[in-house]
Amino acid sequence: MPIAELKKLYNYDKSSTLNAQLTDRRSGDGVILEDITYSDTRGNDEIPAYVVSADIPGDTLRMPAIVLATGPDGNRDKLLDEATAIARMKALVMIASVPVKPTGDPSADAKMMAAAVLAQRRAFDLLIRRTDCDGSRVGYVGHHSGAALGAVLLGLETRITGAVLASGTSRFSRWMVKQKVPQDWHAYLDSLSRFDAAPYVAAGGKRSVLLQFGKTDAVVPEAERAELTAAVAGSKQRKDYDTGHDLAAFPAATADRSAFLKQVLRLS
């Protein structure tokens, strides 16, 4: 399917309300943590999310927007320490709970994937609409399924300045089909392959991409890591680590993500 047709899967009304609701706000250790919900415009009107920002009393600084995307379980708490550390560098960081749980139903899972991508686009909308945001500096960090969504976003979002795809794959549909093996898995792959990375990451743009992989990753084979790396257009770098699939808490990978964002988004 041509990229122009693929983009239609993710159309939405950019002027629609985000229906953002603040449920808790607290400060400490140099940051402000807001617990919120927001809408993706497709019926999911209470997506839980954290927004973490630098606590700078009396400052009118406009900070870059950074979206951190979870793995399939949608556990936003797992990335909170990293979000807090990044926020301290004078950034606005958002982590939405966007689980990706295949059912084996091609129609339902295609809708789920499109909605998950849209939820992350709306996260950008939410941050960029804030008066303390500098919308010319926008970053994205995705882990596993979050990396799969990030690959799609690279073909949709010209707002992205820099993106990190951690433990990503060129063929996320292959991972999905293994979770709930459908009766007609050929038809399932035909439906879900439209969410695979290649046509999206091949779209050019003024953005930098960091690809991170575990050398002993048992989830994403090397062939798919190499295929994803080769498909990414523009400025990119690949880093491999002496660990497995989970790079969320691997210190060297965390440090490299921080350094990458600091450079491409001009963080302090």
KELUMVO-424479 format. One record per residue (C-alpha): residue in one letter; z, y, x negated. Coordinates in Angstrom, 1 decimal, decimal comma. Example, Ala and Ser with C-alpha at 12.3 -4.5 7.8 and 13.67 -1.06 7.14 Angstrom:
2
PT A 7,8 -4,5 -12,3 $
PT S 7,1 -1,1 -13,7 $
//
This chain:
268
PT M 0,0 0,0 0,0 $
PT P -0,9 3,4 -1,5 $
PT I 2,0 5,7 -2,4 $
PT A 0,8 8,2 0,2 $
PT E 1,3 5,6 2,9 $
PT L 4,6 4,3 1,4 $
PT K 6,1 7,8 1,6 $
PT K 5,7 7,8 5,4 $
PT L 8,4 5,1 5,5 $
PT Y 11,0 7,8 4,5 $
PT N 9,9 10,8 6,6 $
PT Y 12,7 12,8 8,2 $
PT D 13,4 16,2 9,6 $
PT K 14,7 18,1 6,6 $
PT S 16,1 20,9 8,9 $
PT S 18,2 18,4 10,9 $
PT T 22,0 18,8 10,8 $
PT L 23,9 16,7 8,3 $
PT N 26,8 16,5 10,7 $
PT A 29,1 16,6 7,7 $
PT Q 32,8 16,1 8,5 $
PT L 35,6 16,6 6,0 $
PT T 38,4 14,0 6,5 $
PT D 40,5 14,8 3,4 $
PT R 40,5 17,2 0,5 $
PT R 42,8 17,1 -2,5 $
PT S 42,9 18,5 -6,1 $
PT G 44,3 17,4 -9,4 $
PT D 43,3 16,6 -13,0 $
PT G 40,8 19,4 -13,0 $
PT V 38,7 18,3 -10,0 $
PT I 38,6 18,6 -6,3 $
PT L 38,0 15,4 -4,3 $
PT E 36,6 15,7 -0,8 $
PT D 36,4 12,6 1,5 $
PT I 33,6 13,2 4,0 $
PT T 31,1 11,5 6,4 $
PT Y 27,5 12,6 7,0 $
PT S 24,4 11,6 8,9 $
PT D 21,1 10,0 7,7 $
PT T 19,2 11,1 10,9 $
PT R 18,5 7,4 11,8 $
PT G 21,6 6,6 13,8 $
PT N 24,0 6,3 10,9 $
PT D 26,1 9,3 11,7 $
PT E 29,3 8,5 9,8 $
PT I 28,3 7,5 6,3 $
PT P 31,5 7,7 4,1 $
PT A 31,2 9,6 0,9 $
PT Y 33,2 11,3 -1,9 $
PT V 32,2 14,6 -3,3 $
PT V 33,9 15,4 -6,6 $
PT S 33,6 18,9 -8,2 $
PT A 35,2 20,8 -11,0 $
PT D 38,2 22,8 -10,0 $
PT I 37,6 26,2 -11,4 $
PT P 39,8 28,8 -9,7 $
PT G 38,1 32,1 -9,0 $
PT D 34,8 30,9 -10,5 $
PT T 31,5 31,4 -8,8 $
PT L 29,7 29,0 -11,0 $
PT R 26,8 27,1 -9,4 $
PT M 26,9 23,5 -10,6 $
PT P 24,2 20,8 -10,8 $
PT A 24,0 18,1 -8,1 $
PT I 24,5 14,5 -9,1 $
PT V 24,3 11,5 -6,8 $
PT L 25,9 8,2 -7,9 $
PT A 24,7 5,1 -6,0 $
PT T 26,7 2,0 -5,7 $
PT G 25,7 -1,7 -5,9 $
PT P 25,1 -3,9 -2,8 $
PT D 28,7 -3,8 -1,6 $
PT G 28,7 0,0 -1,2 $
PT N 32,1 0,3 -2,9 $
PT R 32,3 4,0 -3,7 $
PT D 35,7 3,6 -5,3 $
PT K 34,2 1,6 -8,2 $
PT L 32,3 4,7 -9,4 $
PT L 35,1 7,3 -8,7 $
PT D 36,4 7,4 -12,3 $
PT E 32,9 8,0 -13,6 $
PT A 32,2 10,6 -11,0 $
PT T 35,5 12,4 -11,9 $
PT A 34,7 12,5 -15,6 $
PT I 31,2 13,9 -14,8 $
PT A 32,6 16,5 -12,4 $
PT R 34,9 17,8 -15,1 $
PT M 31,8 18,8 -17,0 $
PT K 31,2 21,3 -14,2 $
PT A 29,1 19,3 -11,8 $
PT L 29,0 18,4 -8,1 $
PT V 29,0 14,6 -7,8 $
PT M 28,6 12,6 -4,6 $
PT I 29,1 8,9 -4,0 $
PT A 28,0 7,6 -0,6 $
PT S 28,9 4,2 0,7 $
PT V 25,5 2,7 1,2 $
PT P 25,7 -1,1 1,3 $
PT V 22,6 -3,2 0,9 $
PT K 23,2 -6,6 2,5 $
PT P 20,1 -8,6 3,3 $
PT T 20,0 -10,7 6,5 $
PT G 16,8 -12,6 6,0 $
PT D 15,2 -10,8 8,9 $
PT P 12,2 -8,9 7,4 $
PT S 12,1 -6,3 10,1 $
PT A 15,8 -5,6 10,0 $
PT D 16,0 -5,6 6,2 $
PT A 13,0 -3,2 5,9 $
PT K 14,7 -0,8 8,3 $
PT M 17,9 -1,2 6,2 $
PT M 16,1 -0,4 3,0 $
PT A 14,4 2,7 4,4 $
PT A 17,6 3,9 5,9 $
PT A 19,4 3,4 2,6 $
PT V 16,8 5,5 0,7 $
PT L 17,1 8,2 3,4 $
PT A 20,9 8,2 3,1 $
PT Q 20,5 9,1 -0,6 $
PT R 18,0 11,8 0,1 $
PT R 20,4 13,3 2,6 $
PT A 23,1 13,2 -0,1 $
PT F 20,9 15,5 -2,1 $
PT D 20,4 17,7 0,9 $
PT L 24,1 17,9 1,4 $
PT L 24,9 18,9 -2,2 $
PT I 22,0 21,3 -2,6 $
PT R 22,9 23,2 0,6 $
PT R 26,3 24,1 -0,8 $
PT T 26,8 27,6 -2,1 $
PT D 28,3 26,3 -5,4 $
PT C 25,2 24,1 -6,2 $
PT D 22,4 24,9 -8,6 $
PT G 19,5 23,0 -6,9 $
PT S 17,3 23,3 -9,9 $
PT R 19,4 20,8 -11,7 $
PT V 19,6 17,5 -9,8 $
PT G 20,6 14,1 -11,2 $
PT Y 20,8 10,5 -9,9 $
PT V 22,6 7,4 -11,2 $
PT G 22,1 4,1 -9,5 $
PT H 23,6 0,7 -10,2 $
PT H 21,7 -2,6 -9,2 $
PT S 20,7 -1,9 -5,5 $
PT G 21,4 1,8 -6,2 $
PT A 18,9 1,5 -9,1 $
PT A 16,4 0,0 -6,7 $
PT L 16,9 3,0 -4,3 $
PT G 16,6 5,3 -7,3 $
PT A 13,3 3,8 -8,3 $
PT V 11,9 4,6 -4,8 $
PT L 13,4 8,1 -4,9 $
PT L 11,5 8,8 -8,1 $
PT G 8,3 8,6 -6,0 $
PT L 9,7 10,8 -3,2 $
PT E 12,0 13,4 -4,7 $
PT T 10,5 16,2 -6,8 $
PT R 14,0 17,6 -6,9 $
PT I 15,3 15,1 -9,3 $
PT T 15,6 16,4 -12,9 $
PT G 17,1 13,3 -14,5 $
PT A 17,7 9,7 -13,3 $
PT V 19,6 6,7 -14,6 $
PT L 18,6 3,3 -13,4 $
PT A 21,3 0,8 -14,4 $
PT S 20,6 -2,9 -14,1 $
PT G 17,5 -2,2 -12,1 $
PT T 14,6 -4,5 -11,4 $
PT S 10,9 -4,0 -10,8 $
PT R 11,0 -6,5 -7,9 $
PT F 14,0 -5,9 -5,8 $
PT S 12,4 -8,0 -3,0 $
PT R 12,9 -11,1 -5,1 $
PT W 16,7 -10,5 -5,3 $
PT M 16,8 -9,8 -1,5 $
PT V 15,0 -13,0 -0,6 $
PT K 17,5 -15,1 -2,6 $
PT Q 20,5 -13,7 -0,7 $
PT K 19,6 -15,0 2,8 $
PT V 16,6 -17,3 2,3 $
PT P 14,5 -16,8 5,4 $
PT Q 12,5 -19,6 7,1 $
PT D 9,2 -17,9 6,2 $
PT W 10,0 -16,4 2,8 $
PT H 6,4 -15,6 2,1 $
PT A 6,3 -13,2 5,1 $
PT Y 9,7 -11,8 4,1 $
PT L 8,4 -10,9 0,6 $
PT D 5,2 -9,4 2,1 $
PT S 7,4 -7,1 4,2 $
PT L 10,0 -6,2 1,6 $
PT S 7,7 -5,9 -1,4 $
PT R 6,9 -2,3 -0,2 $
PT F 10,3 -1,4 -1,6 $
PT D 9,6 -2,7 -5,1 $
PT A 9,6 -0,1 -7,9 $
PT A 6,2 0,0 -9,4 $
PT P 4,2 2,5 -7,2 $
PT Y 7,2 4,8 -6,9 $
PT V 8,2 5,1 -10,6 $
PT A 4,6 5,4 -11,6 $
PT A 4,5 8,8 -9,8 $
PT G 4,5 11,5 -12,4 $
PT G 6,9 14,4 -12,4 $
PT K 9,0 16,7 -14,5 $
PT R 12,0 14,4 -14,8 $
PT S 13,6 12,2 -17,5 $
PT V 14,6 8,6 -16,9 $
PT L 17,2 6,5 -18,7 $
PT L 16,9 2,7 -18,1 $
PT Q 20,0 0,6 -18,9 $
PT F 20,1 -3,2 -19,1 $
PT G 22,6 -5,9 -20,1 $
PT K 21,1 -8,2 -22,7 $
PT T 22,7 -11,2 -20,9 $
PT D 22,0 -10,1 -17,4 $
PT A 21,7 -13,3 -15,2 $
PT V 20,6 -11,3 -12,1 $
PT V 17,6 -9,4 -13,5 $
PT P 15,3 -11,4 -15,8 $
PT E 13,9 -9,8 -18,9 $
PT A 10,4 -9,9 -17,5 $
PT E 11,4 -7,7 -14,6 $
PT R 13,4 -5,3 -16,9 $
PT A 10,3 -5,0 -19,1 $
PT E 8,0 -4,5 -16,1 $
PT L 10,2 -1,7 -14,7 $
PT T 10,4 0,0 -18,1 $
PT A 6,6 -0,1 -18,5 $
PT A 5,9 1,2 -15,0 $
PT V 8,1 4,3 -15,3 $
PT A 5,9 7,3 -15,9 $
PT G 6,8 10,4 -18,0 $
PT S 9,8 10,9 -20,2 $
PT K 11,9 7,7 -20,5 $
PT Q 14,2 5,8 -22,7 $
PT R 15,6 2,2 -22,5 $
PT K 19,0 1,1 -23,8 $
PT D 20,2 -2,5 -23,8 $
PT Y 23,9 -3,5 -24,1 $
PT D 25,8 -6,7 -25,2 $
PT T 26,9 -7,5 -21,8 $
PT G 25,8 -8,9 -18,4 $
PT H 24,6 -7,4 -15,2 $
PT D 27,5 -5,0 -14,4 $
PT L 27,2 -1,8 -16,3 $
PT A 29,4 0,3 -14,1 $
PT A 32,5 -0,1 -16,3 $
PT F 30,9 -1,0 -19,6 $
PT P 32,1 1,8 -21,9 $
PT A 29,0 2,2 -24,1 $
PT A 26,7 2,4 -21,0 $
PT T 29,1 4,9 -19,3 $
PT A 29,1 7,1 -22,4 $
PT D 25,3 7,0 -22,6 $
PT R 25,0 8,0 -18,9 $
PT S 27,3 10,9 -19,5 $
PT A 25,4 12,1 -22,6 $
PT F 22,1 11,8 -20,8 $
PT L 23,2 13,8 -17,8 $
PT K 24,8 16,4 -20,1 $
PT Q 21,5 16,9 -21,9 $
PT V 19,0 16,9 -19,0 $
PT L 21,2 18,8 -16,6 $
PT R 22,7 21,2 -19,2 $
PT L 26,3 20,3 -18,5 $
PT S 29,2 21,8 -20,4 $
//
